[in-house]
Amino acid sequence: MKHELVPHQEILSEADTKKICTQLNIIKNQLPRMYDNDPIVDVLGAKVGDVIKIVRSSQTAGQTDYYRLVVSPPIK
């Protein structure tokens, strides 16, 4: 999705996901979550279990990477 207010987002490969989890000393399920009904998940074609990398830019922090695990929303 190209828009100046939407940060760059991409689906990570399994190898990249393992690398990031090793660097952060966590397991995949410890990543913050993003529901599979989020519009960007649909745009990217991501599915439950995928990890999405979000690249945010700011004037003070520069460029920062964030990671989200795609999950199903809880059933009410």
TORPA-4810 file (N, C-alpha, C, O; in nm, 3 decimals):
<nodes>
NODE_1_0.085_-0.117_0.000_0.000_0.000_0.000_0.090_0.123_0.000_0.174_0.139_0.088_M
NODE_2_0.072_0.208_-0.096_0.154_0.329_-0.107_0.072_0.451_-0.064_-0.024_0.490_-0.130_K
NODE_3_0.111_0.509_0.048_0.051_0.631_0.099_0.150_0.691_0.197_0.214_0.618_0.273_H
NODE_4_0.163_0.821_0.198_0.265_0.885_0.282_0.243_0.862_0.431_0.338_0.872_0.508_E
NODE_5_0.120_0.832_0.473_0.093_0.809_0.614_0.101_0.662_0.654_0.096_0.630_0.773_L
NODE_6_0.113_0.574_0.557_0.121_0.430_0.585_0.267_0.386_0.573_0.328_0.402_0.467_V
NODE_7_0.324_0.331_0.682_0.464_0.287_0.675_0.479_0.166_0.584_0.384_0.092_0.559_P
NODE_8_0.601_0.145_0.535_0.629_0.029_0.451_0.609_-0.098_0.534_0.654_-0.106_0.648_H
NODE_9_0.541_-0.196_0.475_0.516_-0.323_0.543_0.540_-0.437_0.446_0.511_-0.426_0.327_Q
NODE_10_0.594_-0.547_0.497_0.620_-0.664_0.413_0.612_-0.791_0.497_0.632_-0.788_0.618_E
NODE_11_0.582_-0.902_0.430_0.579_-1.031_0.497_0.721_-1.086_0.501_0.790_-1.087_0.399_I
NODE_12_0.764_-1.131_0.619_0.898_-1.188_0.632_0.898_-1.335_0.591_0.799_-1.406_0.612_L
NODE_13_1.007_-1.380_0.535_1.024_-1.523_0.505_1.044_-1.596_0.638_1.073_-1.534_0.740_S
NODE_14_1.030_-1.726_0.635_1.051_-1.807_0.756_1.194_-1.792_0.806_1.217_-1.785_0.926_E
NODE_15_1.289_-1.786_0.714_1.430_-1.771_0.752_1.454_-1.636_0.820_1.523_-1.629_0.921_A
NODE_16_1.396_-1.529_0.765_1.410_-1.397_0.826_1.340_-1.391_0.962_1.389_-1.326_1.054_D
NODE_17_1.226_-1.459_0.974_1.155_-1.463_1.101_1.241_-1.530_1.208_1.252_-1.480_1.320_T
NODE_18_1.303_-1.642_1.173_1.390_-1.712_1.269_1.509_-1.625_1.308_1.548_-1.621_1.424_K
NODE_19_1.565_-1.554_1.210_1.679_-1.466_1.237_1.640_-1.354_1.335_1.714_-1.326_1.429_K
NODE_20_1.525_-1.291_1.312_1.479_-1.183_1.399_1.451_-1.236_1.540_1.489_-1.173_1.638_I
NODE_21_1.386_-1.352_1.549_1.357_-1.410_1.681_1.486_-1.442_1.756_1.493_-1.423_1.877_C
NODE_22_1.586_-1.489_1.685_1.716_-1.516_1.748_1.780_-1.387_1.796_1.832_-1.381_1.908_T
NODE_23_1.777_-1.284_1.713_1.835_-1.155_1.751_1.765_-1.095_1.872_1.829_-1.035_1.958_Q
NODE_24_1.633_-1.112_1.880_1.555_-1.056_1.990_1.547_-1.150_2.110_1.495_-1.114_2.215_L
NODE_25_1.600_-1.273_2.093_1.598_-1.375_2.198_1.455_-1.405_2.244_1.426_-1.407_2.364_N
NODE_26_1.368_-1.428_2.147_1.228_-1.460_2.174_1.185_-1.574_2.084_1.257_-1.613_1.992_I
NODE_27_1.065_-1.627_2.111_1.003_-1.720_2.017_0.895_-1.642_1.940_0.850_-1.537_1.985_I
NODE_28_0.857_-1.695_1.827_0.765_-1.625_1.737_0.635_-1.582_1.806_0.584_-1.472_1.781_K
NODE_29_0.581_-1.667_1.894_0.455_-1.636_1.961_0.466_-1.522_2.061_0.364_-1.475_2.112_N
NODE_30_0.587_-1.476_2.091_0.605_-1.364_2.182_0.601_-1.228_2.111_0.605_-1.124_2.176_Q
NODE_31_0.593_-1.230_1.979_0.583_-1.105_1.904_0.447_-1.040_1.928_0.349_-1.110_1.955_L
NODE_32_0.440_-0.908_1.919_0.309_-0.841_1.925_0.221_-0.895_1.812_0.271_-0.939_1.708_P
NODE_33_0.090_-0.889_1.833_-0.002_-0.949_1.737_-0.072_-0.846_1.649_-0.086_-0.729_1.684_R
NODE_34_-0.114_-0.895_1.533_-0.195_-0.818_1.439_-0.303_-0.914_1.389_-0.271_-1.024_1.344_M
NODE_35_-0.429_-0.873_1.397_-0.537_-0.962_1.356_-0.543_-0.980_1.205_-0.510_-0.890_1.128_Y
NODE_36_-0.587_-1.099_1.164_-0.593_-1.128_1.021_-0.704_-1.053_0.949_-0.713_-1.060_0.826_D
NODE_37_-0.789_-0.982_1.023_-0.892_-0.900_0.957_-0.847_-0.754_0.942_-0.926_-0.669_0.901_N
NODE_38_-0.721_-0.726_0.974_-0.664_-0.592_0.953_-0.652_-0.568_0.802_-0.607_-0.657_0.730_D
NODE_39_-0.691_-0.451_0.754_-0.686_-0.426_0.609_-0.549_-0.448_0.546_-0.542_-0.499_0.434_P
NODE_40_-0.441_-0.413_0.614_-0.307_-0.430_0.554_-0.272_-0.577_0.537_-0.197_-0.613_0.446_I
NODE_41_-0.324_-0.663_0.625_-0.301_-0.807_0.613_-0.361_-0.857_0.482_-0.301_-0.937_0.410_V
NODE_42_-0.481_-0.808_0.452_-0.547_-0.844_0.326_-0.470_-0.791_0.206_-0.452_-0.863_0.107_D
NODE_43_-0.425_-0.667_0.213_-0.351_-0.606_0.102_-0.221_-0.682_0.075_-0.185_-0.705_-0.041_V
NODE_44_-0.152_-0.723_0.182_-0.025_-0.795_0.167_-0.045_-0.941_0.127_0.047_-1.005_0.075_L
NODE_45_-0.165_-0.994_0.153_-0.189_-1.135_0.126_-0.133_-1.225_0.235_-0.104_-1.342_0.211_G
NODE_46_-0.117_-1.169_0.355_-0.063_-1.247_0.467_-0.169_-1.341_0.523_-0.289_-1.321_0.502_A
NODE_47_-0.123_-1.443_0.592_-0.214_-1.538_0.655_-0.171_-1.560_0.800_-0.062_-1.519_0.840_K
NODE_48_-0.257_-1.625_0.876_-0.227_-1.653_1.017_-0.094_-1.726_1.026_-0.069_-1.823_0.955_V
NODE_49_-0.008_-1.678_1.116_0.124_-1.737_1.134_0.235_-1.660_1.066_0.353_-1.678_1.098_G
NODE_50_0.200_-1.574_0.971_0.301_-1.491_0.904_0.347_-1.379_0.998_0.274_-1.337_1.087_D
NODE_51_0.469_-1.333_0.976_0.522_-1.219_1.050_0.537_-1.103_0.952_0.594_-1.118_0.844_V
NODE_52_0.484_-0.988_0.992_0.490_-0.868_0.909_0.592_-0.772_0.969_0.590_-0.743_1.088_I
NODE_53_0.681_-0.723_0.883_0.779_-0.622_0.923_0.723_-0.486_0.884_0.682_-0.464_0.770_K
NODE_54_0.722_-0.395_0.982_0.674_-0.259_0.961_0.793_-0.165_0.978_0.858_-0.167_1.083_I
NODE_55_0.821_-0.084_0.878_0.934_0.009_0.883_0.878_0.150_0.903_0.819_0.208_0.812_V
NODE_56_0.898_0.203_1.023_0.847_0.337_1.055_0.961_0.437_1.052_1.073_0.407_1.092_R
NODE_57_0.931_0.556_1.004_1.030_0.664_1.000_0.983_0.779_1.086_0.864_0.811_1.091_S
NODE_58_1.079_0.841_1.155_1.048_0.962_1.231_1.168_1.055_1.225_1.280_1.012_1.197_S
NODE_59_1.144_1.181_1.250_1.252_1.279_1.245_1.349_1.260_1.360_1.467_1.292_1.347_Q
NODE_60_1.301_1.209_1.473_1.388_1.194_1.590_1.457_1.059_1.598_1.573_1.051_1.638_T
NODE_61_1.387_0.953_1.561_1.443_0.818_1.575_1.499_0.762_1.446_1.563_0.656_1.446_A
NODE_62_1.476_0.830_1.335_1.519_0.776_1.207_1.426_0.665_1.163_1.304_0.681_1.167_G
NODE_63_1.483_0.554_1.121_1.403_0.441_1.073_1.406_0.329_1.177_1.514_0.290_1.223_Q
NODE_64_1.288_0.278_1.213_1.278_0.173_1.314_1.192_0.060_1.259_1.088_0.084_1.197_T
NODE_65_1.235_-0.064_1.282_1.159_-0.182_1.238_1.075_-0.236_1.352_1.121_-0.245_1.466_D
NODE_66_0.952_-0.271_1.320_0.861_-0.334_1.414_0.813_-0.463_1.350_0.808_-0.474_1.228_Y
NODE_67_0.777_-0.561_1.433_0.734_-0.691_1.382_0.602_-0.729_1.447_0.582_-0.707_1.567_Y
NODE_68_0.512_-0.786_1.368_0.382_-0.829_1.417_0.352_-0.969_1.364_0.376_-0.999_1.248_R
NODE_69_0.299_-1.054_1.453_0.255_-1.188_1.417_0.108_-1.183_1.381_0.027_-1.130_1.458_L
NODE_70_0.071_-1.236_1.266_-0.068_-1.237_1.223_-0.141_-1.351_1.294_-0.100_-1.467_1.286_V
NODE_71_-0.251_-1.316_1.363_-0.331_-1.413_1.436_-0.479_-1.391_1.405_-0.517_-1.286_1.353_V
NODE_72_-0.562_-1.490_1.438_-0.706_-1.474_1.426_-0.756_-1.397_1.548_-0.703_-1.415_1.657_S
NODE_73_-0.858_-1.312_1.531_-0.912_-1.242_1.647_-0.981_-1.340_1.741_-1.029_-1.445_1.697_P
NODE_74_-0.988_-1.306_1.870_-1.054_-1.397_1.964_-1.203_-1.408_1.934_-1.265_-1.313_1.886_P
NODE_75_-1.259_-1.522_1.961_-1.403_-1.544_1.940_-1.476_-1.494_2.064_-1.440_-1.527_2.177_I
NODE_76_-1.579_-1.414_2.041_-1.656_-1.358_2.154_-1.770_-1.447_2.191_-1.845_-1.416_2.283_K
</nodes>
